[in-house]
Amino acid sequence: QQQVKQSPQSLIVQKGGISIINCAYENTAFDYFPWYQQFPGKGPALLIAIRPDVSEKKEGRFTISFNKSAKQFSLHIMDSQPGDSATYFCAASRIQEYSSASKIIFGSGTRLSIRP
Amino acid sequence: DGGITQSPKYLFRKEGQNVTLSCEQNLNHDAMYWYRQDPGQGLRLIYYSQIVNDFQKGDIAEGYSVSREKKESFPLTVTSAQKNPTAFYLCASSKDGIYGYTFGSGTRLTVV
């Protein structure tokens, strides 16, 4: 119930192509779905996030597509660049409006490499 | 600039020794977290704290201990009871229970 399953484990995309990473969750109580980007030797940084009341959110070249009925969401990176090469984590949590903390469950990560 | 500072960046420990990882934040966040990262396994929650002098176990708390005596600080001790301590350890904080975390740059612990 608490798992977030992420695929693929690794991905190689040509420069200018579209990178797609998929995630699935089980717990229907989750209502916040962030994506994190991590460069080697660094901590993850929040990239983009979505709430389940919308089916798509776009920020620049990054788009989250969300399918509530299928309990799936995906990250699309348009016009992929070598600087996008990093590990990407999808995640899910249940918003706690009256708490200072929320437990975020992370996927296993996707190592993305963009070939020049 | 506000942020989270983890130290040291690299740490070597002999088997049977306890070691403490430091995490300090100046973001005025109430909640702080410790995650462990292993290749192919994502991030797993060790402990988290919502307020000073209070903390809760995460999914893999065995062999670890924490303290939260100050709002800014949340040190993690890896004890000799931790069977496989070699990993990348990440500290994070959050302002509230609505949005995501801010992470530190991590400490890579190696048992030699």
Interface residues (C-beta under 8 A of the other chain):
Chain A: Q6 Q9 Y32 P34 Y36 G41 K42 G43 P44 A45 L46 A49 F89 A91 I95 Q96 E97 Y98 S99 S100 A101 S102 K103 I104 F106 G107 S108 G109
Chain B: I4 Q6 H29 D30 A31 Y33 Y35 G40 Q41 G42 L43 R44 L45 Y48 S49 Q50 I51 G58 L90 A92 S94 K95 D96 G97 I98 Y99 G100 Y101 T102 F103 G104 S105 G106
